[in-house]
Amino acid sequence: MTASANTELPSDSELVVPQELTLSTPWLKAVVVYMGAKCEKEMNVEVTDYAKCLDDCRGGEMLIPYCRRLQYPLDICVEEKMGIKRPMVGYFSKLHRYRPYYNTFTEND
């Protein structure tokens, strides 16, 4: 997602949290397995339904868009409220070439 001049950002008061997490990345990576195990029961139905849909979908084509029943209402809401369209599947794995707004190099460089 890119931010433009029209993108509304939260105020500083909205970003204040009562207590910040003071763990570094190695600590978080070490406990993520336990965090996932703790959430497994709550997420089991969604993950199982999604995996089953991918497995059974359209004769084994495993096309993700056909299995995202809950994704479409979210996409519509984000597009209506924020003006952001969901990119096509594979968009972020493609090579993108951008033309800069200004030339950062001079002839002497």
Residue pairs with C-beta under 8 A, 6 or more apart in sequence:
1 84
3 9
6 83
50 67
53 66
53 67
54 62
54 64
54 67
55 62
57 63
57 66
57 67
58 66
64 89
65 89
71 86
75 85
75 86
78 84
78 86
79 85
79 86
